[in-house]
Amino acid sequence: MNRFMTLMMAIAAAVAIVSCAPREPEALLWLPGGDPDVEADIVIDPALDLHEDGFMIKDTPQGRQILAKTDVGAMYGKYALQRMERTGKASGVLDVREEPSYDRRILNHWDNLDNTVERGYAGWSIWHWGEPVPVRLIEEYSRLNASVGINGSVLNNVNASPEILRRDYLERVAQIADIMRPYGIHVYLSVNFSSPAALGGLPTSDPFDTEVQQWWKEKVSEIYGLIPDFGGFLVKANSEGLPGPQDFGRTHADGANMLADALAPYDGIVMWRAFVYSPKSSDRANQAVEEFEPLDGQFRDNVIIQIKNGPVDFQPREPFSPLFGRMSKTALMPELQITQEYLGFSNHLVYLVPLFKECLDSDTYCSGEGSTVAAITTGSVYPETYKTTAIAGVANIGRDANWCGHEFAQSSWYGFGRMAWDTGLSAEDIALEWLQQTFTSETEFTEPVLDMMMSSREAAVDYMMPLGFHHIFAWGHHYGPEPWCEIEGARPDWLPKYYHKADSLGVGFDRTRGGSCNVDQYHEPLASIYNSIATCPEDLLLWFHHVPWTHTMSSGRTLWDEICFRYDRGIKTARSYLSVWDEMKPYVDAERWEAVRAKLEIQESDARWWRDACVQYFGEFSGMPVPAYVEHPERPLDELKAIRLDMKHHN
């Protein structure tokens, strides 16, 4: 496939959001039709020593039973037994007990009121704003979520319009909540901090203003009058131009607490995002800690700080956000991105659960060894701090017939739910479950395709940004490489050169004690490990260090040769997926096989695009030749620089 056709297909996939016709759902992915039909007696006993959502599956002399404290817990037990039956794990004598790792397991939809979806690559919003409520579609969405334990849904974009709090929209949200309720799913809303002024007509939105406080109390009362089990608010404030308490000289705690006080009588929560950055910080990766750590202990009990997995922005690989280890008196929750904003949109097969697990399993050492991100955010490390625990995933769901724009993108939605339910599950076990339920249990299919899924995240890192490169994507829409990007008037920390800092001496961002000191936001021994070029993990080397081109890597290659090798390895891995998938044709229906095959062709071509652009661009700084043992770039750099995918609707 030539470059022009590849780019046209990429654009078509990316702009599906504005061209996809509304539809009723055609595919239920990993679920058969109807609610779970399992051979077991249901026993509801509120006296059981179980989490409200927990369940047991036991074989007794009276037969197989599902025991739970609540109807919702029993529903999760039925889905679990169905999954076990479909994956061959229900034989023998069962004695299963499951309780969720997190209390609140939430999808964040970045859906707008005009039905577009920010960073959405699978069509229009499934909520059908301004149209008749799509009851069947929302029912099937709810069943899919319930089957993997997801129990919350934020319906609208974190870049929230104040209009979502209008009475007519709230009545629409109440209709959606009524459909979701039987599946144990609570509805949440993102809110714009300036709503009292923008929607309520007040002269200010200052959280210390008594009229503003009263406006929020009355609005919350109105919401709970319509939706008695409403979950609460998600807030993005003082970030990327959105309003917040700092506009009035107040702190994040001041703003969050005002909303928390309004929600507290109804057991609602505030999820306050820690995604903040502005020119006042010398390093964007430092800013969350700089702004939030001084406020530790000042937030209400029903405030949870929602933190992206890494300190910058959902990159293919980042270290975990150091903020996870810096707040012991404030509840924290991870935010993971299921939609592939930085990983090839819905064109690339990239199974994301290994990325999610990499974050959750990272040890912060904040309370000694074993203080992993998962241990902190599930309440194990600081149990007195966590009145409720939560985790969020930014959804990749739209109206496309396969829900996610790529058959295999469904696996990351499934995997987020399963991992949020049980952080101890392995990424490999989750992938195998999904394959067996979505395609077939035949090992001739599952073994090679499982290997493909499990290698896919590392392959994407290799062909996009190996060795700690980050944020060298095309500006704005983030599809494809553009490490040379310059935009007049743009903030420096929006542009790739801020992050790679390539020069004739080397490449990489110096975050050591001689640079931005980001390493010291991590606890020992990590701070010292990251600070030394000799001990820093090579996968994060260019994240923490400005490294000479001639630096010798563990492979014996120079840094320059290693960069070329990694790009080459990524291409070859992506290319191998085509061969694997060709062998799978007998096991997959023709429509899905062809759809996946077409996407894999784009992925392999895009991998070469990344290699051609990055190797030649950084080669201008290194002054070193591409090693003879790797494939060389196919197209000249000047031609690649002329490629500009204009998809500003994703901004």
N, C-alpha and C positions, 0 to 999 in steps of 0.2 A: 504494500500500500504506500503510495507516495505521500510526501509531507502535506501537500495541499489537502488531500482527502482525509488524512488523519486529523488535521486541524479542523476541517469542517465537521467531522464526526464529534470531535471534542466540544466544539461550540454548540453543536446540536444537543449534546448531552447536558451541557451546562445551562442552556437557555430553555430546557424543557419546562422550566418553571413558568415561562410565559407563553408556551405553546401547547402544553399538554391539555387535552380535553378532559373534563370531569368524567369520572367513571365510578361504577360500583366495583368493589373488590373482586378480583378473579382468582387470587392465589392466597391460601392461608399458610404458606410456608411450612413450618414444622408441625402444624396442627391438622388433624383430620376435621371434617365438617362436624358441626354440632358440639355441644358441651361434652366433657369427658364421660365416657360410659365404661365404668370399671366394675369388676366383680368384688365388691367389698361393702360391708355394712358401715354406715356412718354413725359415730357416737359423739355427740356434743356434750361436753361436761365442763362447765365453767370452773369447777374446782381443780382441774388438772394443773399440775405444776409445769406450765408451758408458757412461752411467749404468746401474746394474743394472736399472732399469725402462725404460730408453730403447729406441728401435727406429729402424730405417730402412725405408722402402718405396722400392724401386728397380725401374725397368724396365731389364732387361739383355737381351743377345742370347738368353739362356736363358729369358727370360720375366720376369714380375713376381715380385719376391721381397720377403719381410719378413725382415729381419735383426735379431737381438737377441742379447744376452749370455745371457739367461735365458728360461725358459719363460714367466715372467710378462711380461717385456718383449715377447715375441712375441705374447702374448695382447693386450696393449695395442695392438700394431701391427695385429692383426686387427680389433679394434674401431675403430681409427682409419680403416682402409681401408673398413670397412663404412659408417662415418659419411660418408666422402667419396663413396662410391658412392650413398648415399641422398640426399645434398645436391648431387649433380651436379658434384663436384670430382675425380672419379677418371679423367676422360678425359685424353688426351694422354700425354706421357711423364712419369712420376712420379720425382721424386728428393727424397724427404722424410726429414728427420732430426728426431726429437723426443726431448727429455729433460725430465723434470719440473722445475718451478721449486722444488718442495719435496720433500724425501725422504719425509716422512710427511704424508699427506693424509687427515685423520681426521674422521669424524662423531662428535659427542658426543650420545648418546641420553640424555635425562633421564627414563628409564623406571624405575619403581619395582617392587619385588618383588611388589606386589599387582596388577600389570599396568596401573595408571594411569600417565599420562605427564604430568609437570609441564610446563606451557606447551605441552601437546600438544593439537591441535585436529583430529585425524584418527582418533580411536578408540583402542582398547586397544593395549598394547604388542605388537609383532610377535614378541617372544621367547616369549610364552605361558608365563610362569613358572608352575610348578605344574601344567602341562598337558603332553600329549605334544608332543615337539619338532616344530614345523611345518616339516619338511624342505623341502618345495617352496617355501614362502613365503620361507624364508631363502636358498634357492638363487637365487630370482628377485631378491630384494633384493641379493644378492651380484653377480649379473650386471649389474644396473643400476649399481651402484657401480663395478665393474670397467670398464664401458664408458666411464666418464668419468674413470678414473684414481684413484678413491678407494681407499685401501689400508689403512685402519684404522677400527675401530669400537669406541667406548667404550660398553659395553652398558647401563650403569646411571647413575642420576641423580648429579650432583655433590653433591647433598644425600644422601650415601650412607648406607645402612644397614650397620652392621657385619656383618649376616647374610650379605652377599654373599660373605664369605670363609669361610663354613662349607663343610665338605667336600662336602655334597650339592649346594650351589649351584655350587661349583667344578667338580664333575663335569658339571653341566648346561652350564656355560660351555665346558667342553672339547668337548662334543657340538656346540655352536654353532660353535666354532672349527674343528672337523673339516669342517663343511659349507662354511665360508667359505674355507678354506685353498686349494682349487684355483683360487680367483679372486684370489689374491694379497692377501687381506685378513687383517690381524692383529687379534686381539682385545685390548682393554685394559679395565681396570676402574677405576671411581671407588672410592676407599677412604675410610673414616671414620677420622680420626686417632686416635680413642679406641678403636680396635678391640682393642688388647692388653688393655685393662681391660674393655671391654664384651663382647667375645667370648672373650678368652683368660683372663679371671679374674684378671689381674694387679692389684696395688693402684694402679698408675699407668700412664700412657702417655707419661711424660716421655722425650723422645728421648735424653737423656743417661743414662738408666737402662740398665744392661747387660742386665737381663732383658727389657726392652722391645726393645732392639736384637736380642737373640737370637730373640725371638718373631717379629719381622718377617723375619729371615733364614730361619727355619724355615718360615714361611708362604710366602715367595717360593719356596723350594725345593719345597714341596708344589705350588705353582701350575705351576712349570716341569716338574715330573714328569708333570703331566697335559697341559700345553700347552707343548711345547718352543719354539714360536715366539711365545709371549705377548709383547705389546708393552710393557707397563708400567702405571703407575698415573697417574690424574688425581686431583688433590687440591684440594678447597675447604676452607680452614682459617682459623679465626678470622675468619669472615665470616658475617653473618646468624645468629649464635648457634651456628654449628658449632664443634666443638672444634679446637684446634690447638696448636702449640708455645708460643704466647704464654701459654697457660693455665699453663704451668710456668716462666715467666720466660725462655723461649728465643725465638730468632728464627725467621723463616721459613726462613732458610738452615739453621739447626740441624735443623729438622723435615724439610726436603726432602732434606738430605744423608744423614740416617739411612736414609730409604727408598732413596735413590740407591745407597748402599753395599750394601744388600741386593740390589738389582737388577743392579748392575754386572757380576757374574760371568756373567750371562746376556744381556748387551747390552740390558737393559731400561732404559726411561727414566722419569723423573718429570716430569709436566706439572703444575706448581704454579701455581694460578690467582692472578692479581694483583687479583682482584675483592675488595677489602677496603673496608669503611667502618664508622666508629663515631663517636660524638659527640666523640671527642677531637680531631677535625680541624675547623677552622673552615669548611671547604668540602669536601664529599664528593669533588669533582673533583680535589682536591689529594692525597688520601690515598695512592693507589698509589705516587706518586713519593716521598712522605714516608716510607713504610715500606720501599720496595724499593731506591731509589737508594743509600742508605747501605750496602746489602749487596752491591753490585756487585763481582764478583770473588770472592765467598765461597761461591758455589754449585759443586757438583761438575759435571764435564763432561757428565754424563748427566741434568742437570736443565735443563728449559726452562721459562721463566716464560711462562704463557699469559695474554695481555692482551686484554681486550675492545677492539673497534675504537675506542670512545670512552671518555672518562674517567668517565662515570656509569653508563649501563645500557641499551645497545641502543636508544637513542632514534631516532626517524625521521631526525633529523639531529643529529650531534654533531661537534665537531672531533675529530681523531684523538687518541688517548690520548698525553699528553706522555711517558709512560714509555717509549714506543718510542724516543725520542731521548735517554734519560737513562742507559742501561746499555750500555756497550761491552764489558764483560768477562764478560757473562752472555748465554747464548742466549735469545732471545725468540721467541714465536710468536703470530700473531693468532688471536683467537677471534671468529668472526662468527656472527650468529644467523639461521639459515635459517627457523626457526619464527617466526611473526609475532606475538610476544607483545605488541608495542606498535604493530602495524600492521594491526589489524582481524581478528586471528586468521585463520581460514580463510574468512572472509566477504569479504575485500577482495582485489581483484586488485592486488598490489603486487610487481612484478618487482624483486628485491633486488640483482642483480649491479651495477647502477650505484652502490648504496650501498657494496657491498664494494670496488669499484674506487676509489671516492672515498677510502676509507681507505688502501688499498694504494698508491695513486698520490700520496698526500700527502707533501710534502717536509718532513722534520724539520729539515734543515740541521745535523744533529749533527756531520757531518764535511764540511761545505760543501754547496753546491748539488748536488742529485741524490741526497741521502741519504734516499730515500723509505722509507716503511714496508716496501714490498716489497723494496727493495734491502737494507735492514737484515736482515729476517727470512729472506731467502733466502741470507744469508751473504756478500753481495757487499761490504758496507761494512767488516765486521770478520771476514774469513774465518778468522782464527786462533781466533776464539771459538766458531764453529759446527761442532761435530763431527757434528751432524745438524740438519736443518731441518724445521720442521713448521708446519702450519696446521690449525685446527679450525673446524668449522661445527656449530652446535647444530641437530640434525635436526628435521624437521617431518613425520616418517613415522609412520603408524599403520596400523591394520587396515582403514580405510575402503577401499572398492573401488578408489578412484583413488589410494590411498596417502597423500595429503596433505590431503584435505578440500576442496580446490579444484583444479580441473583446472590452473589456471595457477600454483598454488603449487608444482607439480612443476618448473616452470622454474627456480626458485631452487635446488632440490636439484641439478638438472642443471648449472646455471650455477656453483654452488660448486665442483663437481668439475672442470669444464673450466677455471675460473680458477685453481684450486689447481694444476692440471697446468701451465698456462701463463699467468702473470700478464700477459703481453703481449697476450692476446686482448682484443678490445673487447667491452663488454657487448652492443652491437648485433649483432655477429657471433654471439655465443653464443645470443642470443635467436632469431635467424633459424635457426640450426641446429636448435634445439629445436622451433620451429614446423614446419619442413619435415619433421622426423622424427615428430612427434607428431600433426600434422594433415595438411597438404598442402603441396606446393611451388608451387602456383598463386599467381602474384604478386597476383592479385585478392584473395586471402586474406592472404598474408604481409605485403604492404606496409601496409595499414591496421592490421592487428593488431599488427605490429611497432611501429608508431607508438604504439599504445595501451600496449603493454608499456613502451616506453622513456620514456613520459611519466608512468607510473603512480607511481613513487616521489615525484617532485616534486608530483604532484597530492595524494598522501597527506600530505606535509609541509604543503602549502597548507591543506588542510581540517582538519588536526589541530593542528599547532604551527608556524606559519610564523615566519620571522625570528629563529630562535634560541630560541623558547619550548621548554620541555622538561619532562617528567615532570608534566604536568597531567592525567594520566589518572585514571580511577576507581581508588580505592585498592584494592590487593590483587589484583584480577583483571585490571586494566589495559584493560578494554574500555569505550570511551566516555569522554566528558569529565567531569571533576569538579574544576575548578580551585579550587573553594570548600571542598574536603574538609577536615574537622576530625575527628580520631579521638582521643578522650580516652585519654591514656596512651601514645600512639604517639610514636616518636622524631620530632623535627622533620624530619630529612632523609628520612623516608619520605613526607612530605606535600607536595602541590603548592605551597602558599604559600611553602615554603622556597625553591622554585626560581623562581617568577615575581615575588615581592616587589612586587606591584602596590600603588601608593598614589596619592594625588591628584596627585603630581608626575610619575609615570612608571611604567615597568615594566621588569623584567629584573634579572638577577643581576650585581652589580658584582664582576667578577673581575679588575679592573685593579689597578695598583700602589697605587691608593687604596682598594681593596677587599680581596678575598681573596688577591691577588697570584698567582692562577693563571696569568696571562699569562707570568710569569717562569719557569714550568716549561717553556716553549717556548724554543727557540733563536732568536737574531736571524737574519733580520729579523722573524720571526713575532711575537716578544714585543712589539716596538714597534708592529707593524701591528695586532695585536689590542688593544693598550693604548689606542689612539686611536680615538675614536668616528668620526673623519673617515676613517680608513683601514681600520677593521675591516670585513670582508666583511658585507654586509647580511644574508645568510642565517644569520650567527652573531651578529648584533648584540645580541640579548637574552640570548644565552649569556654574553657578556663584559661587557655594560654595562647599567646602569639608565638608561633613555633617557626623556627628557621626551616626553609625549604629543604635543607640538607640534613635535618635532624634524623638520626637513625631510629627506626621503629623496631618493635619486637620481632618483626618478620625479617629484619636485616635490610629492608628497603629504606630508602630515604623517604621523608614525608611526601615529597612530590611524587615519587614512584608509587607510594602506597595510595595516594589519592587516585591516581590513574588506575591502579589495580582494583580499588573498591568500585569505581564507576564501571569498569569492565565486568567485574563479578556480578554486579547488579543487573546489567544487561543480559548476561548469559543465564542468570537465574530466571529472569522474566521470560526469556526466549524458551527456556525449558518447559515453562508452563503450557505453551502451545503444544508441545509434543505429548506432554502428559494428558492434556485435555483431548487431543485427537484419539488417544487410546481409550478414552472413556465414552466414546460415542455409543457403544452398545448398551450402556447402563442409564442413559439420560434421554428423555423425550427430545425430539428434534428441535422444538421451539427453544427450549432452555439451552440445549447444547449449542445451537447456532448463536444465540444471544451472548453466551459466555465467550464463545470463540471470537466473536467480533470485538468484544471488550479486551480480550487478551492481546489481540493484534494491536490495538491502540496502545496498550500498556507497554508492549515491547518497543513500539515506535517511539513513544514518549521517553522511554529509558535512554534510547539513543540520542534523542533531542537534548536531554539533560546532560549526557556525557559530552556531546559535541560542544554545547555552550560552555559548560563549566571547565572542562579540561583546557579548551582554547583560551578562555578568558583568564583563568588563573595562571595559565602558561605564559601569558604576557608579563606577569609579575615575576614568576620563578625564573624565566629565561632558560628553562631546562626542557629537553625533548621528551616527547611521549615515549615510554619504553617500548622496545620492539615486540615484547611478548604479550601486549594487549592490543585490542582492536583500536585503530586510530579514528579520529573524528571524520565524519563523512561530508559535512557541509561547512563552508567557511563562516567564520564568526560574524562578519559583516552581514551576511544573509540572515543569520539567526537573530541578530539585533533588530532586523527590520520586521520581525514577526511580532505582532502585538494583538493579543486577543482582547477585544474591547467588550468586556462584560461588566460594565460599571454597576449594573443592577445588583451585583453581589457585594458591593461595597457596604 
